[in-house]
Amino acid sequence: MRSVDIAVNQSDLVDTLSLMRAWLDHSAFSARGFRSTRDAAGIVTLHAEFDDEFGAAAFNQRFGA
């Protein structure tokens, strides 16, 4: 299993999650699961898990910093 961490401002979280869902729905990849944590500055770290390296790499390329 491969995981990807994406940092998002809390104010952008809903829009970012919607974009991620649309991308996953239209791609050949699927995430096994998501977790999130938030720090005091309002940064949410989304932790996405994928079964394969290709899905994780494509997701990271699209949404990573």
mmCIF file of the N, C-alpha and C atoms, coordinates in Angstrom:
data_MODEL
# 
_entry.id   MODEL 
# 
loop_
_atom_site.group_PDB 
_atom_site.id 
_atom_site.type_symbol 
_atom_site.label_atom_id 
_atom_site.label_alt_id 
_atom_site.label_comp_id 
_atom_site.label_asym_id 
_atom_site.label_entity_id 
_atom_site.label_seq_id 
_atom_site.pdbx_PDB_ins_code 
_atom_site.Cartn_x 
_atom_site.Cartn_y 
_atom_site.Cartn_z 
_atom_site.occupancy 
_atom_site.B_iso_or_equiv 
_atom_site.pdbx_formal_charge 
_atom_site.auth_seq_id 
_atom_site.auth_comp_id 
_atom_site.auth_asym_id 
_atom_site.auth_atom_id 
_atom_site.pdbx_PDB_model_num 
ATOM 1   N N  . MET A 1 1  ? 0.838   -1.168 0.000   1.00 0.00 ? 1  MET A N  1 
ATOM 2   C CA . MET A 1 1  ? 0.000   0.000  0.000   1.00 0.00 ? 1  MET A CA 1 
ATOM 3   C C  . MET A 1 1  ? 0.892   1.243  0.000   1.00 0.00 ? 1  MET A C  1 
ATOM 4   N N  . ARG A 1 2  ? 0.472   2.267  -0.681  1.00 0.00 ? 2  ARG A N  1 
ATOM 5   C CA . ARG A 1 2  ? 1.209   3.522  -0.799  1.00 0.00 ? 2  ARG A CA 1 
ATOM 6   C C  . ARG A 1 2  ? 0.324   4.640  -0.299  1.00 0.00 ? 2  ARG A C  1 
ATOM 7   N N  . SER A 1 3  ? 0.889   5.571  0.445   1.00 0.00 ? 3  SER A N  1 
ATOM 8   C CA . SER A 1 3  ? 0.109   6.689  0.957   1.00 0.00 ? 3  SER A CA 1 
ATOM 9   C C  . SER A 1 3  ? 0.674   8.017  0.460   1.00 0.00 ? 3  SER A C  1 
ATOM 10  N N  . VAL A 1 4  ? -0.217  9.007  0.398   1.00 0.00 ? 4  VAL A N  1 
ATOM 11  C CA . VAL A 1 4  ? 0.124   10.352 -0.039  1.00 0.00 ? 4  VAL A CA 1 
ATOM 12  C C  . VAL A 1 4  ? -0.460  11.326 0.963   1.00 0.00 ? 4  VAL A C  1 
ATOM 13  N N  . ASP A 1 5  ? 0.334   12.295 1.401   1.00 0.00 ? 5  ASP A N  1 
ATOM 14  C CA . ASP A 1 5  ? -0.143  13.351 2.294   1.00 0.00 ? 5  ASP A CA 1 
ATOM 15  C C  . ASP A 1 5  ? -0.218  14.658 1.532   1.00 0.00 ? 5  ASP A C  1 
ATOM 16  N N  . ILE A 1 6  ? -1.375  15.309 1.605   1.00 0.00 ? 6  ILE A N  1 
ATOM 17  C CA . ILE A 1 6  ? -1.621  16.575 0.921   1.00 0.00 ? 6  ILE A CA 1 
ATOM 18  C C  . ILE A 1 6  ? -2.050  17.591 1.969   1.00 0.00 ? 6  ILE A C  1 
ATOM 19  N N  . ALA A 1 7  ? -1.352  18.721 2.021   1.00 0.00 ? 7  ALA A N  1 
ATOM 20  C CA . ALA A 1 7  ? -1.700  19.799 2.954   1.00 0.00 ? 7  ALA A CA 1 
ATOM 21  C C  . ALA A 1 7  ? -2.643  20.781 2.262   1.00 0.00 ? 7  ALA A C  1 
ATOM 22  N N  . VAL A 1 8  ? -3.724  21.146 2.977   1.00 0.00 ? 8  VAL A N  1 
ATOM 23  C CA . VAL A 1 8  ? -4.754  22.025 2.429   1.00 0.00 ? 8  VAL A CA 1 
ATOM 24  C C  . VAL A 1 8  ? -5.147  23.030 3.506   1.00 0.00 ? 8  VAL A C  1 
ATOM 25  N N  . ASN A 1 9  ? -5.318  24.288 3.105   1.00 0.00 ? 9  ASN A N  1 
ATOM 26  C CA . ASN A 1 9  ? -5.862  25.266 4.047   1.00 0.00 ? 9  ASN A CA 1 
ATOM 27  C C  . ASN A 1 9  ? -7.288  24.864 4.399   1.00 0.00 ? 9  ASN A C  1 
ATOM 28  N N  . GLN A 1 10 ? -7.649  25.006 5.653   1.00 0.00 ? 10 GLN A N  1 
ATOM 29  C CA . GLN A 1 10 ? -8.978  24.605 6.101   1.00 0.00 ? 10 GLN A CA 1 
ATOM 30  C C  . GLN A 1 10 ? -10.064 25.304 5.285   1.00 0.00 ? 10 GLN A C  1 
ATOM 31  N N  . SER A 1 11 ? -9.842  26.541 4.889   1.00 0.00 ? 11 SER A N  1 
ATOM 32  C CA . SER A 1 11 ? -10.844 27.283 4.118   1.00 0.00 ? 11 SER A CA 1 
ATOM 33  C C  . SER A 1 11 ? -11.057 26.706 2.719   1.00 0.00 ? 11 SER A C  1 
ATOM 34  N N  . ASP A 1 12 ? -10.097 25.932 2.215   1.00 0.00 ? 12 ASP A N  1 
ATOM 35  C CA . ASP A 1 12 ? -10.189 25.321 0.883   1.00 0.00 ? 12 ASP A CA 1 
ATOM 36  C C  . ASP A 1 12 ? -10.581 23.844 0.929   1.00 0.00 ? 12 ASP A C  1 
ATOM 37  N N  . LEU A 1 13 ? -10.839 23.320 2.114   1.00 0.00 ? 13 LEU A N  1 
ATOM 38  C CA . LEU A 1 13 ? -11.015 21.880 2.280   1.00 0.00 ? 13 LEU A CA 1 
ATOM 39  C C  . LEU A 1 13 ? -12.189 21.323 1.473   1.00 0.00 ? 13 LEU A C  1 
ATOM 40  N N  . VAL A 1 14 ? -13.340 21.940 1.550   1.00 0.00 ? 14 VAL A N  1 
ATOM 41  C CA . VAL A 1 14 ? -14.524 21.410 0.865   1.00 0.00 ? 14 VAL A CA 1 
ATOM 42  C C  . VAL A 1 14 ? -14.302 21.377 -0.642  1.00 0.00 ? 14 VAL A C  1 
ATOM 43  N N  . ASP A 1 15 ? -13.784 22.462 -1.190  1.00 0.00 ? 15 ASP A N  1 
ATOM 44  C CA . ASP A 1 15 ? -13.534 22.509 -2.638  1.00 0.00 ? 15 ASP A CA 1 
ATOM 45  C C  . ASP A 1 15 ? -12.479 21.480 -3.047  1.00 0.00 ? 15 ASP A C  1 
ATOM 46  N N  . THR A 1 16 ? -11.438 21.349 -2.244  1.00 0.00 ? 16 THR A N  1 
ATOM 47  C CA . THR A 1 16 ? -10.374 20.390 -2.570  1.00 0.00 ? 16 THR A CA 1 
ATOM 48  C C  . THR A 1 16 ? -10.889 18.959 -2.524  1.00 0.00 ? 16 THR A C  1 
ATOM 49  N N  . LEU A 1 17 ? -11.670 18.630 -1.512  1.00 0.00 ? 17 LEU A N  1 
ATOM 50  C CA . LEU A 1 17 ? -12.234 17.280 -1.433  1.00 0.00 ? 17 LEU A CA 1 
ATOM 51  C C  . LEU A 1 17 ? -13.160 16.994 -2.612  1.00 0.00 ? 17 LEU A C  1 
ATOM 52  N N  . SER A 1 18 ? -13.914 17.986 -3.047  1.00 0.00 ? 18 SER A N  1 
ATOM 53  C CA . SER A 1 18 ? -14.789 17.814 -4.217  1.00 0.00 ? 18 SER A CA 1 
ATOM 54  C C  . SER A 1 18 ? -13.968 17.553 -5.473  1.00 0.00 ? 18 SER A C  1 
ATOM 55  N N  . LEU A 1 19 ? -12.888 18.310 -5.651  1.00 0.00 ? 19 LEU A N  1 
ATOM 56  C CA . LEU A 1 19 ? -12.008 18.095 -6.805  1.00 0.00 ? 19 LEU A CA 1 
ATOM 57  C C  . LEU A 1 19 ? -11.370 16.710 -6.759  1.00 0.00 ? 19 LEU A C  1 
ATOM 58  N N  . MET A 1 20 ? -10.943 16.294 -5.572  1.00 0.00 ? 20 MET A N  1 
ATOM 59  C CA . MET A 1 20 ? -10.337 14.973 -5.427  1.00 0.00 ? 20 MET A CA 1 
ATOM 60  C C  . MET A 1 20 ? -11.339 13.876 -5.769  1.00 0.00 ? 20 MET A C  1 
ATOM 61  N N  . ARG A 1 21 ? -12.563 14.002 -5.277  1.00 0.00 ? 21 ARG A N  1 
ATOM 62  C CA . ARG A 1 21 ? -13.596 12.997 -5.551  1.00 0.00 ? 21 ARG A CA 1 
ATOM 63  C C  . ARG A 1 21 ? -13.877 12.926 -7.050  1.00 0.00 ? 21 ARG A C  1 
ATOM 64  N N  . ALA A 1 22 ? -14.007 14.079 -7.708  1.00 0.00 ? 22 ALA A N  1 
ATOM 65  C CA . ALA A 1 22 ? -14.261 14.105 -9.154  1.00 0.00 ? 22 ALA A CA 1 
ATOM 66  C C  . ALA A 1 22 ? -13.095 13.463 -9.906  1.00 0.00 ? 22 ALA A C  1 
ATOM 67  N N  . TRP A 1 23 ? -11.875 13.774 -9.507  1.00 0.00 ? 23 TRP A N  1 
ATOM 68  C CA . TRP A 1 23 ? -10.699 13.211 -10.171 1.00 0.00 ? 23 TRP A CA 1 
ATOM 69  C C  . TRP A 1 23 ? -10.673 11.689 -9.999  1.00 0.00 ? 23 TRP A C  1 
ATOM 70  N N  . LEU A 1 24 ? -10.912 11.220 -8.773  1.00 0.00 ? 24 LEU A N  1 
ATOM 71  C CA . LEU A 1 24 ? -10.915 9.779  -8.529  1.00 0.00 ? 24 LEU A CA 1 
ATOM 72  C C  . LEU A 1 24 ? -12.031 9.088  -9.306  1.00 0.00 ? 24 LEU A C  1 
ATOM 73  N N  . ASP A 1 25 ? -13.203 9.710  -9.389  1.00 0.00 ? 25 ASP A N  1 
ATOM 74  C CA . ASP A 1 25 ? -14.318 9.120  -10.119 1.00 0.00 ? 25 ASP A CA 1 
ATOM 75  C C  . ASP A 1 25 ? -14.020 8.992  -11.608 1.00 0.00 ? 25 ASP A C  1 
ATOM 76  N N  . HIS A 1 26 ? -13.223 9.912  -12.154 1.00 0.00 ? 26 HIS A N  1 
ATOM 77  C CA . HIS A 1 26 ? -12.947 9.911  -13.583 1.00 0.00 ? 26 HIS A CA 1 
ATOM 78  C C  . HIS A 1 26 ? -11.593 9.297  -13.950 1.00 0.00 ? 26 HIS A C  1 
ATOM 79  N N  . SER A 1 27 ? -10.838 8.878  -12.965 1.00 0.00 ? 27 SER A N  1 
ATOM 80  C CA . SER A 1 27 ? -9.538  8.260  -13.240 1.00 0.00 ? 27 SER A CA 1 
ATOM 81  C C  . SER A 1 27 ? -9.654  6.746  -13.140 1.00 0.00 ? 27 SER A C  1 
ATOM 82  N N  . ALA A 1 28 ? -8.601  6.098  -13.476 1.00 0.00 ? 28 ALA A N  1 
ATOM 83  C CA . ALA A 1 28 ? -8.568  4.641  -13.369 1.00 0.00 ? 28 ALA A CA 1 
ATOM 84  C C  . ALA A 1 28 ? -8.120  4.190  -11.975 1.00 0.00 ? 28 ALA A C  1 
ATOM 85  N N  . PHE A 1 29 ? -7.958  5.128  -11.064 1.00 0.00 ? 29 PHE A N  1 
ATOM 86  C CA . PHE A 1 29 ? -7.430  4.830  -9.738  1.00 0.00 ? 29 PHE A CA 1 
ATOM 87  C C  . PHE A 1 29 ? -8.511  5.004  -8.675  1.00 0.00 ? 29 PHE A C  1 
ATOM 88  N N  . SER A 1 30 ? -8.326  4.308  -7.572  1.00 0.00 ? 30 SER A N  1 
ATOM 89  C CA . SER A 1 30 ? -9.232  4.499  -6.443  1.00 0.00 ? 30 SER A CA 1 
ATOM 90  C C  . SER A 1 30 ? -8.408  4.518  -5.161  1.00 0.00 ? 30 SER A C  1 
ATOM 91  N N  . ALA A 1 31 ? -8.840  5.354  -4.260  1.00 0.00 ? 31 ALA A N  1 
ATOM 92  C CA . ALA A 1 31 ? -8.184  5.441  -2.957  1.00 0.00 ? 31 ALA A CA 1 
ATOM 93  C C  . ALA A 1 31 ? -8.804  4.406  -2.032  1.00 0.00 ? 31 ALA A C  1 
ATOM 94  N N  . ARG A 1 32 ? -7.968  3.757  -1.274  1.00 0.00 ? 32 ARG A N  1 
ATOM 95  C CA . ARG A 1 32 ? -8.440  2.769  -0.302  1.00 0.00 ? 32 ARG A CA 1 
ATOM 96  C C  . ARG A 1 32 ? -9.090  3.473  0.884   1.00 0.00 ? 32 ARG A C  1 
ATOM 97  N N  . GLY A 1 33 ? -8.575  4.654  1.226   1.00 0.00 ? 33 GLY A N  1 
ATOM 98  C CA . GLY A 1 33 ? -9.137  5.384  2.354   1.00 0.00 ? 33 GLY A CA 1 
ATOM 99  C C  . GLY A 1 33 ? -8.485  6.738  2.529   1.00 0.00 ? 33 GLY A C  1 
ATOM 100 N N  . PHE A 1 34 ? -9.151  7.570  3.310   1.00 0.00 ? 34 PHE A N  1 
ATOM 101 C CA . PHE A 1 34 ? -8.661  8.909  3.637   1.00 0.00 ? 34 PHE A CA 1 
ATOM 102 C C  . PHE A 1 34 ? -8.726  9.107  5.148   1.00 0.00 ? 34 PHE A C  1 
ATOM 103 N N  . ARG A 1 35 ? -7.742  9.807  5.669   1.00 0.00 ? 35 ARG A N  1 
ATOM 104 C CA . ARG A 1 35 ? -7.754  10.294 7.050   1.00 0.00 ? 35 ARG A CA 1 
ATOM 105 C C  . ARG A 1 35 ? -7.314  11.752 6.993   1.00 0.00 ? 35 ARG A C  1 
ATOM 106 N N  . SER A 1 36 ? -7.606  12.477 8.039   1.00 0.00 ? 36 SER A N  1 
ATOM 107 C CA . SER A 1 36 ? -7.162  13.874 8.060   1.00 0.00 ? 36 SER A CA 1 
ATOM 108 C C  . SER A 1 36 ? -6.789  14.292 9.472   1.00 0.00 ? 36 SER A C  1 
ATOM 109 N N  . THR A 1 37 ? -5.889  15.267 9.526   1.00 0.00 ? 37 THR A N  1 
ATOM 110 C CA . THR A 1 37 ? -5.527  15.915 10.781  1.00 0.00 ? 37 THR A CA 1 
ATOM 111 C C  . THR A 1 37 ? -5.486  17.415 10.516  1.00 0.00 ? 37 THR A C  1 
ATOM 112 N N  . ARG A 1 38 ? -5.691  18.196 11.560  1.00 0.00 ? 38 ARG A N  1 
ATOM 113 C CA . ARG A 1 38 ? -5.662  19.645 11.420  1.00 0.00 ? 38 ARG A CA 1 
ATOM 114 C C  . ARG A 1 38 ? -4.748  20.220 12.492  1.00 0.00 ? 38 ARG A C  1 
ATOM 115 N N  . ASP A 1 39 ? -3.935  21.196 12.090  1.00 0.00 ? 39 ASP A N  1 
ATOM 116 C CA . ASP A 1 39 ? -3.063  21.832 13.073  1.00 0.00 ? 39 ASP A CA 1 
ATOM 117 C C  . ASP A 1 39 ? -3.673  23.153 13.540  1.00 0.00 ? 39 ASP A C  1 
ATOM 118 N N  . ALA A 1 40 ? -3.021  23.802 14.482  1.00 0.00 ? 40 ALA A N  1 
ATOM 119 C CA . ALA A 1 40 ? -3.530  25.035 15.076  1.00 0.00 ? 40 ALA A CA 1 
ATOM 120 C C  . ALA A 1 40 ? -3.602  26.186 14.072  1.00 0.00 ? 40 ALA A C  1 
ATOM 121 N N  . ALA A 1 41 ? -2.817  26.131 13.015  1.00 0.00 ? 41 ALA A N  1 
ATOM 122 C CA . ALA A 1 41 ? -2.809  27.192 12.008  1.00 0.00 ? 41 ALA A CA 1 
ATOM 123 C C  . ALA A 1 41 ? -3.910  27.014 10.963  1.00 0.00 ? 41 ALA A C  1 
ATOM 124 N N  . GLY A 1 42 ? -4.701  25.950 11.072  1.00 0.00 ? 42 GLY A N  1 
ATOM 125 C CA . GLY A 1 42 ? -5.784  25.720 10.123  1.00 0.00 ? 42 GLY A CA 1 
ATOM 126 C C  . GLY A 1 42 ? -5.365  24.962 8.883   1.00 0.00 ? 42 GLY A C  1 
ATOM 127 N N  . ILE A 1 43 ? -4.236  24.270 8.938   1.00 0.00 ? 43 ILE A N  1 
ATOM 128 C CA . ILE A 1 43 ? -3.795  23.444 7.825   1.00 0.00 ? 43 ILE A CA 1 
ATOM 129 C C  . ILE A 1 43 ? -4.285  22.019 8.066   1.00 0.00 ? 43 ILE A C  1 
ATOM 130 N N  . VAL A 1 44 ? -5.003  21.491 7.101   1.00 0.00 ? 44 VAL A N  1 
ATOM 131 C CA . VAL A 1 44 ? -5.509  20.124 7.172   1.00 0.00 ? 44 VAL A CA 1 
ATOM 132 C C  . VAL A 1 44 ? -4.606  19.253 6.311   1.00 0.00 ? 44 VAL A C  1 
ATOM 133 N N  . THR A 1 45 ? -4.116  18.180 6.883   1.00 0.00 ? 45 THR A N  1 
ATOM 134 C CA . THR A 1 45 ? -3.327  17.220 6.115   1.00 0.00 ? 45 THR A CA 1 
ATOM 135 C C  . THR A 1 45 ? -4.214  16.029 5.802   1.00 0.00 ? 45 THR A C  1 
ATOM 136 N N  . LEU A 1 46 ? -4.425  15.817 4.505   1.00 0.00 ? 46 LEU A N  1 
ATOM 137 C CA . LEU A 1 46 ? -5.204  14.677 4.040   1.00 0.00 ? 46 LEU A CA 1 
ATOM 138 C C  . LEU A 1 46 ? -4.249  13.536 3.736   1.00 0.00 ? 46 LEU A C  1 
ATOM 139 N N  . HIS A 1 47 ? -4.511  12.404 4.297   1.00 0.00 ? 47 HIS A N  1 
ATOM 140 C CA . HIS A 1 47 ? -3.680  11.212 4.132   1.00 0.00 ? 47 HIS A CA 1 
ATOM 141 C C  . HIS A 1 47 ? -4.493  10.219 3.310   1.00 0.00 ? 47 HIS A C  1 
ATOM 142 N N  . ALA A 1 48 ? -4.116  10.028 2.049   1.00 0.00 ? 48 ALA A N  1 
ATOM 143 C CA . ALA A 1 48 ? -4.834  9.117  1.150   1.00 0.00 ? 48 ALA A CA 1 
ATOM 144 C C  . ALA A 1 48 ? -4.011  7.851  0.948   1.00 0.00 ? 48 ALA A C  1 
ATOM 145 N N  . GLU A 1 49 ? -4.664  6.712  0.994   1.00 0.00 ? 49 GLU A N  1 
ATOM 146 C CA . GLU A 1 49 ? -3.993  5.432  0.810   1.00 0.00 ? 49 GLU A CA 1 
ATOM 147 C C  . GLU A 1 49 ? -4.462  4.777  -0.481  1.00 0.00 ? 49 GLU A C  1 
ATOM 148 N N  . PHE A 1 50 ? -3.500  4.256  -1.225  1.00 0.00 ? 50 PHE A N  1 
ATOM 149 C CA . PHE A 1 50 ? -3.752  3.611  -2.509  1.00 0.00 ? 50 PHE A CA 1 
ATOM 150 C C  . PHE A 1 50 ? -3.162  2.212  -2.494  1.00 0.00 ? 50 PHE A C  1 
ATOM 151 N N  . ASP A 1 51 ? -3.751  1.326  -3.277  1.00 0.00 ? 51 ASP A N  1 
ATOM 152 C CA . ASP A 1 51 ? -3.238  -0.038 -3.377  1.00 0.00 ? 51 ASP A CA 1 
ATOM 153 C C  . ASP A 1 51 ? -1.966  -0.112 -4.204  1.00 0.00 ? 51 ASP A C  1 
ATOM 154 N N  . ASP A 1 52 ? -1.802  0.827  -5.131  1.00 0.00 ? 52 ASP A N  1 
ATOM 155 C CA . ASP A 1 52 ? -0.649  0.730  -6.028  1.00 0.00 ? 52 ASP A CA 1 
ATOM 156 C C  . ASP A 1 52 ? 0.101   2.057  -6.127  1.00 0.00 ? 52 ASP A C  1 
ATOM 157 N N  . GLU A 1 53 ? 1.334   1.935  -6.525  1.00 0.00 ? 53 GLU A N  1 
ATOM 158 C CA . GLU A 1 53 ? 2.236   3.087  -6.661  1.00 0.00 ? 53 GLU A CA 1 
ATOM 159 C C  . GLU A 1 53 ? 1.775   4.055  -7.748  1.00 0.00 ? 53 GLU A C  1 
ATOM 160 N N  . PHE A 1 54 ? 1.221   3.522  -8.833  1.00 0.00 ? 54 PHE A N  1 
ATOM 161 C CA . PHE A 1 54 ? 0.808   4.374  -9.952  1.00 0.00 ? 54 PHE A CA 1 
ATOM 162 C C  . PHE A 1 54 ? -0.332  5.301  -9.545  1.00 0.00 ? 54 PHE A C  1 
ATOM 163 N N  . GLY A 1 55 ? -1.312  4.773  -8.838  1.00 0.00 ? 55 GLY A N  1 
ATOM 164 C CA . GLY A 1 55 ? -2.423  5.596  -8.370  1.00 0.00 ? 55 GLY A CA 1 
ATOM 165 C C  . GLY A 1 55 ? -1.954  6.669  -7.413  1.00 0.00 ? 55 GLY A C  1 
ATOM 166 N N  . ALA A 1 56 ? -1.087  6.287  -6.487  1.00 0.00 ? 56 ALA A N  1 
ATOM 167 C CA . ALA A 1 56 ? -0.559  7.250  -5.521  1.00 0.00 ? 56 ALA A CA 1 
ATOM 168 C C  . ALA A 1 56 ? 0.249   8.341  -6.218  1.00 0.00 ? 56 ALA A C  1 
ATOM 169 N N  . ALA A 1 57 ? 1.070   7.947  -7.184  1.00 0.00 ? 57 ALA A N  1 
ATOM 170 C CA . ALA A 1 57 ? 1.894   8.924  -7.896  1.00 0.00 ? 57 ALA A CA 1 
ATOM 171 C C  . ALA A 1 57 ? 1.033   9.883  -8.720  1.00 0.00 ? 57 ALA A C  1 
ATOM 172 N N  . ALA A 1 58 ? 0.010   9.359  -9.383  1.00 0.00 ? 58 ALA A N  1 
ATOM 173 C CA . ALA A 1 58 ? -0.877  10.212 -10.175 1.00 0.00 ? 58 ALA A CA 1 
ATOM 174 C C  . ALA A 1 58 ? -1.639  11.180 -9.282  1.00 0.00 ? 58 ALA A C  1 
ATOM 175 N N  . PHE A 1 59 ? -2.117  10.703 -8.148  1.00 0.00 ? 59 PHE A N  1 
ATOM 176 C CA . PHE A 1 59 ? -2.834  11.547 -7.197  1.00 0.00 ? 59 PHE A CA 1 
ATOM 177 C C  . PHE A 1 59 ? -1.915  12.630 -6.649  1.00 0.00 ? 59 PHE A C  1 
ATOM 178 N N  . ASN A 1 60 ? -0.709  12.245 -6.290  1.00 0.00 ? 60 ASN A N  1 
ATOM 179 C CA . ASN A 1 60 ? 0.261   13.202 -5.764  1.00 0.00 ? 60 ASN A CA 1 
ATOM 180 C C  . ASN A 1 60 ? 0.631   14.253 -6.825  1.00 0.00 ? 60 ASN A C  1 
ATOM 181 N N  . GLN A 1 61 ? 0.771   13.825 -8.070  1.00 0.00 ? 61 GLN A N  1 
ATOM 182 C CA . GLN A 1 61 ? 1.088   14.759 -9.140  1.00 0.00 ? 61 GLN A CA 1 
ATOM 183 C C  . GLN A 1 61 ? -0.038  15.762 -9.333  1.00 0.00 ? 61 GLN A C  1 
ATOM 184 N N  . ARG A 1 62 ? -1.273  15.315 -9.219  1.00 0.00 ? 62 ARG A N  1 
ATOM 185 C CA . ARG A 1 62 ? -2.414  16.204 -9.430  1.00 0.00 ? 62 ARG A CA 1 
ATOM 186 C C  . ARG A 1 62 ? -2.654  17.130 -8.238  1.00 0.00 ? 62 ARG A C  1 
ATOM 187 N N  . PHE A 1 63 ? -2.502  16.636 -7.021  1.00 0.00 ? 63 PHE A N  1 
ATOM 188 C CA . PHE A 1 63 ? -2.898  17.414 -5.852  1.00 0.00 ? 63 PHE A CA 1 
ATOM 189 C C  . PHE A 1 63 ? -1.747  17.803 -4.927  1.00 0.00 ? 63 PHE A C  1 
ATOM 190 N N  . GLY A 1 64 ? -0.588  17.216 -5.101  1.00 0.00 ? 64 GLY A N  1 
ATOM 191 C CA . GLY A 1 64 ? 0.557   17.539 -4.235  1.00 0.00 ? 64 GLY A CA 1 
ATOM 192 C C  . GLY A 1 64 ? 1.106   18.917 -4.492  1.00 0.00 ? 64 GLY A C  1 
ATOM 193 N N  . ALA A 1 65 ? 1.873   19.378 -3.549  1.00 0.00 ? 65 ALA A N  1 
ATOM 194 C CA . ALA A 1 65 ? 2.456   20.731 -3.671  1.00 0.00 ? 65 ALA A CA 1 
ATOM 195 C C  . ALA A 1 65 ? 3.622   20.739 -4.617  1.00 0.00 ? 65 ALA A C  1 
# 
